[in-house]
Amino acid sequence: MRALPLSELRVVEIGSGDALAYCGKLFADFGAEVIKVEPPGGDPERQTAPLVDSGGRRESAGFAWLNTNKRSIIADLDHPDDVARIERLLADSDLLIDSRHPVAIEASALSHRSLRETQPGLAITALSWFGERGPYRDYLATDSVCRSLAGLVKLVGPAEGPPVLPRDGQIAVIAGLTAFIPTLAGMFARADQGARRFAVNAFEAMLQVTEFDIALALEAGSTRPRIGLNRFGRGFPVGNYPTKDGWLGVTVVTPAQWLGFCAMIGLPELGPDPRYSATNDRFAHADELNSIIGPVLMRKTATEWFERGLELRLPLALVPDMAQLLAQPVMRERGAFGKVEIGTASFEAPVLPQRLTRSPGRPNGRAPLAGEHDDAELPPRRRVAERAAGPDEALPLSGIRIVDLTMGWAGPSAVRQLGDLGADIVKVESCQYPDWFRGTDPRGPYHPERTYEKTYWFQTMNRNKRGITLDLTTEDGRAVLTRLLADADAVIDNYAADVLPRLGLDVAAMQAINPRLVIVTMPAFGITGRWSAARAYGSTLEQASGLPSITGRDGDPPTMQHAALGDPVGGLNAAAALMLGLTHQKKTGEGQHIDLSQVECMLPMLAASIIEQSATGHTSPRIGNRHPRFVPSGCFPCAGEDQWVTLVVQSDAQWAALCRVMHRPDLAHDPALASAEGRRADEDRIEVAVRHWTSGVRPDLAMVTLQEAGIAAGVARLPVDLVGDPHLLATGHWQPVVRPYMGPHLLPSVSYREGFAERPYPIERLAPTLGEHNTEVLHALGLGGAEIAKLRERGVIGNVATTKKSGGARQAAE
């Protein structure tokens, strides 16, 4: 049996929370020995619904999924004997992942500063809501509060409000992946560079979802309004439509897609109609077009429309509920779900989507009962790192080269993650088909004014890369790429599954060029399976995952989250996959193909609902902004136009504090409201009281007042507000830069700090202009000046976008 990629690691988890658990799951399911340290009585998350009978005890099914393949021990970290026991455990371990509050860590007997002195070879990753410094550091938070502050709530929902709060569990995946990537990169280089410490925070991790909308707002000088349920961004048609049977997800972006969609629904005359030909015009006429499109889509089933969309290469999706999702043949055939066991209970849950073909992870597995391994003997071992990484150390991935064949958001952001950690990224575009994030409409000023060099979002996704152009539809272009691949460590593309094979650049061809290559492909449904040719954008991925069916209020249509969630989630998962592949490559010398499905990457985001369906046979009704455990919880109006604050009462003591803030002693003294169960029965009246207080208070003042009273609260910010967010300014998240064609602008930073640094890594390289590094890269491949000149004369390389060839091969996967 082949060793799993991380089988040489021993990892200790201290603390609680689903982000910590998900990061640990990535290590455990890929072979690391992960030891979870729980407090007396067990991790409180063990009692989070849905609960299953584990054989005499009710255990959280979601907790079990997050903790597959781990060991559990009990320790009281306020007791000296237990502290000494954990110190001995850490002395034999490679990595500590710690989600205690930064203040608690600093004050504890197991502080990170003391561990760095006594155990310099121990790598450490700290996970927190807001990081170790800044105005929000000590704020109480929940998923909803963090999302609100991160600009991911205010644009979602009915135009009149309130904004929509999605279900918990999504931040765990994003923050857990964000922590896993630099942590594993540090482990990758630990033998030569020493053990590293990273501090990761969920708030900045979530900005990886917001950053596209921030760029849009900075580009336009304003933020789009909240446009209503079942609408998405500035495009049209983009949303979920009822059909004869089931819901159909539609995303139409390019002029060609609009023409194809109109032809598909039997209304080809709409396509060239000047009132609707441009995206902005369709958006302006959305209600009018919906009255035309809606009745037509009711004539066939969602499956019929989707299959026709596959033939026409249109980005459509079936929007399943949880029962439909679990039964989908394409998911079953690809093994998207696997068994989880805890005690005597078992159920199905999403499998980690990093589908490594040579060294696959475990497809879920057994989770431990609390303290199950207290008496287990752990064999002594010696860790590889003997010292702590110094402040002048090279970045952990220095010396790794990755060929970036991606476009848009998901793929480029994946490779950016590794470029931020020091890898040499060579981005390959062509003059005929530049990255579509440079612009989707080549009409107007695109060529004469080089608007393809001026889009804000391209700069955000492509920092820390070099850029070349190659026309891969030509033999000369493919020959140069072959030379580039021959000396690379990894290559990644996010085209639809059939694009590169049609150019003779399928996985087998690239493996023949360089057997040690780590090759990541990331089409919507993976490179295998009946839907492998599907075209998709981030919105399509969200639709196909079933996430809209559990978001919003009961009775509403499947509700989109109004951020292209599938792109950053796919990017983070692809970056994690690259790190796993590189780790296996370093250990064995072997390359491999990683068959990533971006839809499967979304499934952990709704794991709680999938697990509930599998374990209980049903999915709970949607409850809008209310919370299944905490009462009250919601997004409430504040003084001013369209101003909102999110607050979540997590305990009876916080309820009493809220009553004091609202000057409502009558509610505080009502015994029927003293418990969450009692408040649940009278939630309507409570929400009226909360709205009465919040509506007279500015949102920032409401947040500060509530936080000072010990209540989790956060302003529902617009994406553009984050450029002036006091916490992000204080912690150095925004880095001012100047680039040709763009001039001065701001770029976001990574979501972590190394060591005890106050600031993130500086951005070393700005996004490349088209073909900026042609000569530099091609010279390094051994091409002389005359050869490079001939390639330029033939249009194989260049620095200026040209008119696309008819019948071109590019079909982006996003």
BATOR-638861 format. One record per residue (C-alpha): x, y, z. Coordinates in pm, whole numbers, padded with zeros to 5 digits, always signed. Each point is the difference from the previous one (the first is absolute). Example, Ala and Ser with C-alpha at 12.3 -4.5 7.8 and 13.67 -1.06 7.14 Angstrom:
+01230-00450+00780/+00137+00344-00066/
//
This chain:
+00000+00000+00000/+00141+00337-00102/+00087+00246+00277/-00223+00304+00011/+00167+00335-00077/+00006+00121+00361/+00061-00333+00175/+00332+00119+00146/-00161+00278+00204/-00129+00008+00355/-00238+00291+00061/-00157+00121+00324/-00325+00201+00008/-00072+00224+00299/-00318+00202+00029/-00344-00032-00150/-00190+00115-00305/-00081-00129-00344/+00277+00192-00182/+00260-00168+00220/-00169-00335-00052/-00016+00038-00380/+00368+00094-00022/+00080-00305+00212/-00225-00218-00217/+00207+00090-00305/+00309-00125+00180/-00168-00311+00145/-00179-00116-00315/+00328+00025-00191/+00187-00214+00246/+00132+00213+00285/-00037-00129+00354/-00224+00273+00145/-00055+00007+00375/-00290+00214+00118/+00034+00138+00353/-00346+00041+00153/-00100+00160+00330/-00155-00205+00282/-00344-00110-00113/+00101+00017-00367/-00004+00272-00264/-00327+00197+00033/-00042-00031-00378/-00085-00366+00058/-00352+00117+00091/-00072+00198-00318/-00299-00134-00196/-00072-00223-00177/+00073-00262+00264/+00034-00373-00060/-00006-00289+00246/+00360-00116+00029/-00090-00282+00240/-00129+00141+00325/+00090+00363-00071/-00131+00257-00244/+00284+00144-00208/+00011+00273-00262/+00011-00145-00350/+00163+00317-00132/+00270-00020+00268/+00064-00361-00096/+00052+00093-00366/+00241+00278+00093/+00205-00236+00218/+00033-00318-00205/+00326-00192+00035/+00110+00194+00310/+00086-00111+00352/-00155+00162+00306/+00147+00061+00343/-00137+00199+00293/+00212+00263+00173/-00073+00292+00232/+00242+00270-00112/-00047+00183+00331/+00146-00301+00186/+00382-00021+00018/+00014-00379-00039/-00208+00013-00318/+00207+00288-00135/+00317-00202+00057/-00162-00295-00180/-00081+00215-00305/+00352+00143+00002/+00137-00354-00023/-00241-00073-00284/+00108+00312-00186/+00365-00096+00040/-00068-00298-00230/-00224+00192-00241/+00063+00195-00318/-00285+00249+00014/-00235+00169+00245/-00327+00146-00133/-00149+00225+00268/-00334+00182-00004/+00009+00145+00351/-00055+00377+00016/+00325+00195-00053/-00021+00148+00349/-00057-00342+00154/+00296-00144-00191/+00229+00279+00114/-00099-00045+00366/+00013-00379+00007/+00269-00242+00111/+00001-00117-00363/+00057+00343-00153/+00140+00003-00350/+00291+00224+00096/+00112-00245+00267/-00047-00297-00234/+00214+00170-00264/+00278+00023+00259/-00031-00347+00152/-00102-00190-00315/+00140+00195-00296/-00058-00290-00241/-00376+00002+00064/-00202+00170-00274/-00299+00196+00127/-00312+00135-00167/-00238+00223+00194/-00360+00040-00117/-00222+00284+00120/-00290+00214-00115/+00187+00329-00045/+00370-00065+00058/+00237+00096+00277/-00016+00379-00035/-00239+00272-00107/-00326+00155+00120/-00209-00315-00054/+00241-00243+00169/-00214-00045+00311/-00337+00017-00174/-00239-00288+00050/-00094-00154-00333/-00213-00259-00171/-00015-00097-00366/-00270+00261-00063/+00188+00279+00178/+00324-00076-00181/-00172-00020-00338/-00176+00331+00064/+00325+00180+00078/+00163-00164-00304/-00253+00155-00240/-00173-00329-00081/-00347+00070+00137/-00122+00346-00094/-00042-00069-00372/-00201-00320+00051/-00377-00013+00027/-00311+00205-00081/+00063+00355-00117/-00193+00136+00297/+00190-00222+00244/+00092-00149+00224/+00321-00142-00145/+00017-00379+00009/+00224-00189+00244/+00111-00340-00138/+00027-00306+00223/+00303-00063+00218/+00282-00228-00110/+00134+00177-00308/+00262+00206+00181/+00142-00322+00146/+00087-00127-00347/+00147+00327-00127/+00198+00078+00316/+00109-00362+00040/+00134-00015-00356/+00162+00342+00038/+00186-00130+00305/+00090-00335-00159/+00175+00147-00306/+00277+00206+00168/+00029-00256+00280/+00073-00283-00242/+00230+00227-00201/+00196+00063+00318/+00016-00373+00071/+00117-00055-00360/+00316+00203+00063/+00053-00069+00370/+00308-00223-00035/+00202+00277-00164/-00165+00314+00131/-00124-00098+00346/-00347-00006+00155/-00230+00295-00065/-00283+00159+00190/-00302+00146-00180/-00290+00199+00142/-00310-00031-00220/-00325+00189+00048/-00345-00080-00135/-00091+00363-00072/+00275+00052-00258/-00051-00354-00128/-00358+00094-00090/+00125+00305-00188/+00124-00245-00264/-00368-00035-00086/-00067+00375+00016/+00305+00120-00190/-00162-00022-00344/-00292+00220+00110/+00247+00237+00164/+00186+00025-00330/-00326+00055-00189/-00094+00282+00237/+00341+00165-00023/-00011-00028-00379/-00348+00152-00026/+00035+00245+00286/-00311-00143+00165/-00153-00327+00114/-00292-00164-00175/-00321+00010+00204/-00173-00297+00158/-00215-00101-00294/-00232-00259+00146/-00044-00370+00047/+00112-00239-00269/+00214+00259-00174/+00376-00005-00028/+00251+00276-00063/-00038+00231-00296/-00056-00278-00253/-00323-00126-00150/-00141-00257-00016/+00182-00133+00308/-00217-00176+00254/-00223-00298+00076/-00311-00062-00210/-00290-00238+00063/-00062-00251-00277/-00256-00268-00073/+00183-00213+00257/+00276+00142+00218/+00209+00316+00008/+00244+00103-00273/+00305+00214+00076/+00082+00240-00283/+00312+00214-00047/+00040+00201-00320/+00304+00228-00025/+00145+00030-00351/-00176+00120-00318/+00037-00349-00149/-00164-00160+00303/-00296+00238-00027/-00048-00092-00366/+00026-00369+00085/-00244+00025+00290/-00259+00179-00216/+00036-00267-00267/-00036-00276+00260/-00331+00132+00134/-00135+00049-00354/+00016+00381-00003/+00299+00070-00226/-00140+00343-00087/+00079+00121+00353/+00373-00060-00050/+00087+00283-00242/-00270+00234+00132/+00193+00323+00076/-00202+00047+00319/+00151-00318+00145/+00329-00069-00176/+00224+00155+00268/+00016-00135+00356/-00082+00337+00154/-00303+00038-00226/-00132-00344+00096/+00050+00084+00365/-00201+00320-00045/-00281-00194-00169/+00011-00297+00241/-00366+00010+00105/-00114+00026-00360/+00224-00287-00111/-00101-00217+00295/-00362+00029-00107/+00105-00145-00337/+00256-00257+00114/-00186-00135+00304/-00303-00149-00179/+00219-00157-00269/+00218-00181+00256/-00316-00150+00153/-00056-00202-00318/+00278-00251+00073/+00161-00157+00305/+00321+00130+00154/+00177-00316-00111/-00109+00048-00363/+00121+00360-00003/+00327-00094+00170/+00076-00276-00249/-00071+00236-00288/+00232+00252+00165/+00276-00261+00007/-00033-00041-00376/+00012+00377-00055/+00282+00056+00253/-00214+00232+00209/+00064+00042+00374/-00321-00152+00138/-00053-00212+00310/-00255-00216+00173/-00071+00152+00344/-00058-00302+00226/-00132-00028+00352/+00196-00220+00242/-00183-00324-00081/+00047+00059-00374/+00366+00089+00050/+00074-00318+00194/-00168-00207-00272/+00164+00166-00304/+00167-00271-00210/+00292+00226-00094/+00078+00056+00369/-00037-00369+00087/+00220-00109-00290/+00279+00238+00098/-00015-00100+00366/-00090+00346+00125/-00148-00143+00322/+00153-00242+00247/-00096-00171+00326/+00064+00167+00335/-00014-00208+00317/-00006+00098+00365/-00069-00268+00258/-00279-00212-00146/-00138+00278-00224/+00077+00041-00369/-00115+00230-00279/+00128+00157-00322/+00176+00333-00038/+00209+00185-00262/+00346-00140-00069/+00285+00251-00020/+00009+00104-00368/+00379-00019-00048/-00013-00306-00225/+00365-00106-00022/+00031-00292-00242/+00326-00147+00139/-00038+00080+00368/-00370+00050+00074/-00121+00094+00344/-00234-00201+00216/-00367+00037-00104/-00109+00109+00350/+00025-00272+00267/-00049-00044+00375/-00007+00288+00248/+00110-00050+00359/-00214+00013+00310/+00114+00255+00259/+00316-00122+00172/+00001-00323-00196/+00379-00001-00024/+00089+00122+00349/+00177-00325+00078/+00144-00067-00343/+00376-00025-00026/+00146+00228-00265/+00331-00118-00143/+00285+00248+00051/+00114+00175-00312/+00243+00266-00109/-00123+00296-00194/+00179+00119-00311/+00037+00366+00094/+00258+00076+00266/-00025+00377+00011/-00247+00282-00050/+00000+00180-00332/+00185+00331+00025/-00138+00340-00103/+00226+00018-00307/-00092-00346-00128/-00109-00035-00363/-00371-00058-00051/-00087-00368+00041/-00074-00076-00366/+00305+00175-00144/+00140-00214-00280/-00334-00153-00101/-00123+00084-00351/-00366-00023-00099/-00136+00051-00352/-00331+00183+00023/-00237-00076-00287/-00302+00142+00183/-00232+00290-00064/-00261+00193+00192/-00019-00032+00375/+00013-00358+00132/+00319-00119-00169/+00198+00325+00021/-00084+00042+00368/+00113-00359+00066/+00341+00059-00153/+00024+00342+00164/-00013-00176+00339/+00323-00183-00081/+00158+00305-00162/-00063+00188+00325/+00204-00272+00173/+00297+00037-00234/-00068-00230-00295/+00103+00122-00345/-00328+00024-00192/+00011+00027-00379/-00341+00105-00127/-00070-00095-00361/-00251+00198-00207/-00018+00074-00370/-00041+00324-00189/-00301-00152-00176/-00160-00121+00325/+00116+00200+00302/-00124-00096+00342/-00372+00080-00008/+00036+00189+00327/+00164+00265-00213/-00347+00049-00149/-00271-00215-00158/-00113+00245-00269/+00272+00081-00257/-00210+00270-00164/+00044+00374+00046/+00322+00116+00170/+00126-00349+00084/+00274+00002-00266/+00070+00367-00083/+00015+00110+00364/+00136-00326+00140/-00276-00030+00256/+00118-00357+00045/+00290+00146+00201/-00226+00207+00224/-00250-00231+00166/+00036+00013+00375/-00095-00361+00068/+00273-00135-00227/+00259+00177+00215/-00146-00154+00315/+00006-00359-00128/+00341+00006-00165/+00246+00157+00240/+00334-00176+00054/+00008-00152-00349/+00200+00036-00321/-00196+00009-00323/+00066-00125-00352/-00210-00042-00314/-00014-00314-00213/-00247-00083-00273/-00062-00363+00090/-00203-00058-00316/+00334+00008-00187/+00268-00266-00008/+00263+00258+00098/-00200+00108+00303/-00045-00357+00118/+00371-00068-00051/+00093+00288+00230/-00250-00116+00260/+00153-00348-00018/+00340+00147+00089/-00157+00195+00284/-00174-00309+00140/+00314-00211-00023/+00167+00202+00274/-00306+00081+00214/-00121-00154+00325/-00371+00045-00064/-00254+00119-00255/-00362+00099+00051/-00286+00084-00234/-00366+00084+00055/-00131-00040-00352/-00295-00223-00072/+00109-00364-00012/+00012-00026-00380/+00201+00314-00084/+00365-00095+00051/-00046-00357-00131/-00120+00150-00330/+00338+00177-00015/+00191-00321+00068/+00075+00109+00355/-00194-00252+00204/+00126-00140+00330/+00177-00296-00162/+00184+00230-00240/+00122+00222+00281/+00104-00299+00210/+00202-00124-00299/+00178+00335-00015/+00086-00006+00372/-00095-00304+00213/+00060+00189+00326/-00253+00273-00082/-00284+00061+00241/-00290+00065-00241/-00316+00162+00135/-00311+00019-00215/-00310+00168+00138/-00304-00004-00229/-00340+00048+00159/-00076-00371+00047/+00351-00138-00032/+00172-00151-00298/-00190-00329+00024/-00371-00069+00008/-00302+00068-00217/-00002+00375+00071/+00373+00060-00047/-00056+00231-00299/-00227+00239+00193/+00085+00370-00017/-00022+00193+00325/+00056+00325+00182/+00014+00048+00375/-00375+00049+00005/-00051-00327-00192/+00207-00186+00257/-00210+00140+00283/-00319-00100-00181/+00120-00353-00080/+00115-00062+00357/-00353+00044+00138/+00105+00283+00232/-00283+00232-00116/-00257-00258+00114/+00101+00045+00366/+00057+00379-00005/-00268+00258+00081/-00355-00036+00122/-00235-00293-00035/-00220+00058-00305/+00250+00222-00181/+00161-00123-00321/+00345-00155+00039/+00200+00299+00120/+00337+00101-00144/+00262+00162+00221/+00085+00273-00252/+00373-00066+00004/+00159-00239-00245/+00065-00235+00290/+00105-00294-00215/+00307+00180-00132/+00190+00076+00321/-00108-00330+00154/+00124-00187-00307/+00321+00201+00008/+00072-00081+00364/-00068-00369-00056/+00224-00006-00306/+00281+00169+00194/-00036-00262+00274/+00008-00271-00268/+00317+00145-00150/+00167+00000+00342/-00097-00362+00060/+00130-00099-00343/+00327+00187+00052/+00043-00163+00340/-00040-00347-00153/+00232+00098-00285/+00272+00114+00240/-00025-00323+00200/-00013-00244-00294/+00111+00184-00314/-00334-00091-00158/-00233+00229-00183/-00372-00060-00025/-00328+00129-00135/-00239+00169+00244/-00355-00015-00136/-00175+00285+00181/-00371+00061-00044/-00091+00357+00091/-00357-00105+00082/+00133-00262+00242/+00214+00275+00153/-00325+00170+00098/-00151-00300+00180/+00184+00048+00332/-00161+00348+00011/-00336-00167+00054/+00122-00308+00181/-00232+00053+00297/-00309-00024-00222/+00133-00294-00202/+00081-00180+00324/-00342+00079+00147/-00169-00144-00309/+00214-00315+00009/-00021-00055+00377/-00369+00084+00053/-00166-00031-00341/-00106+00364-00013/+00134+00354-00019/-00122+00266+00243/-00215+00276-00149/+00175+00324-00088/-00035+00254+00283/+00131+00314-00165/+00219+00211+00227/-00092-00188+00314/+00243-00246+00154/-00073-00360+00101/+00165+00048+00343/+00033+00371+00078/-00293+00234+00070/-00026+00276-00102/+00215-00003-00313/-00039+00212-00309/+00088+00303-00208/-00184+00307+00128/-00052+00351-00145/+00199+00292+00140/-00025+00378-00027/+00060+00120-00356/-00091-00130-00341/+00055-00373-00052/+00217-00036+00311/+00007-00331+00188/+00163-00174+00292/+00018-00374+00061/-00025-00123+00358/-00006-00348+00149/-00088-00079+00362/+00184-00320+00091/-00092-00037+00367/-00258+00093+00261/+00251+00242+00156/+00035+00175-00338/-00379+00024-00020/-00004+00184+00333/+00277+00229-00129/-00198+00073-00317/-00304+00093+00206/+00214+00247+00195/+00135+00151-00322/-00354+00038-00137/-00129+00138+00335/-00260-00278+00016/-00010-00125+00360/-00346-00142-00070/+00152-00250-00244/+00290-00075+00232/-00235-00082+00286/-00238-00214-00207/+00071-00357+00118/-00139-00143-00321/+00289+00162-00192/+00278-00107+00233/+00096-00300-00217/+00066-00037-00372/-00297-00237-00024/-00229+00257+00157/+00130+00279-00221/-00050-00220-00306/-00372-00018+00077/-00024+00381+00006/+00259+00088-00264/-00228+00233-00197/-00056+00228+00302/+00368-00002+00088/+00101+00099-00352/-00242+00293+00007/+00169+00121+00318/+00347-00038-00152/-00100+00188-00315/-00151+00278+00212/+00338+00053+00169/+00233-00050-00299/-00199+00228-00230/+00097+00301+00208/+00373-00078+00021/+00276+00038-00258/+00127-00346-00108/+00359+00045+00122/-00123+00136+00331/-00244-00290+00032/+00285-00246-00064/+00233+00162+00253/-00274+00027+00263/-00098-00363-00039/+00359-00124-00001/+00075+00197+00319/-00300-00174+00155/+00144-00340-00095/-00228-00072-00297/+00122-00116-00341/-00084+00274-00251/+00132+00141-00325/-00097+00265-00254/-00127-00134-00330/+00260+00173-00212/+00008+00054-00373/+00306-00139-00177/+00125+00351-00078/-00020+00089+00372/+00280-00245+00070/+00259+00225-00161/-00049+00231+00298/-00067-00266+00263/+00189+00102+00316/+00112-00352+00083/+00135-00069-00349/+00181+00334-00005/+00153-00063+00342/+00122-00348-00093/+00143+00091-00342/-00238-00201-00216/+00004+00253-00286/+00325+00058-00185/+00031+00309-00224/+00169-00071-00335/+00057+00168-00337/-00017-00196-00326/+00024+00099-00368/-00344+00077-00149/-00161-00024+00345/+00182+00272+00189/-00029+00004+00380/-00238-00252+00152/-00044-00227+00302/+00052-00373+00010/-00111-00240+00276/+00249-00205+00198/+00015-00360+00111/-00222-00102+00292/+00281-00093+00235/+00312+00133+00172/+00320-00198+00042/+00158-00028+00342/-00118+00287+00216/+00011+00258-00281/-00242+00290+00008/-00025+00019-00378/-00059-00257-00276/+00254-00090-00264/+00069+00290-00238/-00113-00049-00359/+00319-00070-00194/-00133+00012-00355/-00302+00174-00153/-00229-00172-00248/+00178-00029-00335/-00093+00206-00300/-00080-00215-00303/+00318-00188-00096/+00211+00209+00236/+00253-00276+00071/+00016-00165-00343/+00367+00072-00060/+00105-00075+00358/-00174-00338+00016/+00079-00112-00355/+00369+00090+00037/+00011-00215+00314/-00144-00288-00206/+00297+00028-00238/-00163+00193-00284/+00223+00253-00170/-00090+00349-00108/-00059-00099-00363/-00234-00283+00102/-00197+00229+00227/-00026+00259-00277/-00141-00261-00240/-00261-00105+00255/-00102+00363+00034/-00020+00049-00378/-00227-00307-00033/-00230+00123+00275/+00085-00289+00230/+00110+00245+00267/-00064+00371+00043/-00089+00281+00234/-00320+00130-00159/-00339-00168-00013/-00112-00086-00351/-00330-00097-00161/-00098-00355+00081/+00030-00263-00268/-00321-00146-00132/-00061-00346+00139/+00245+00052+00285/+00036-00274+00253/-00030+00192+00323/-00300-00072+00215/+00066+00110+00356/-00128-00222+00277/-00124+00292+00202/
//
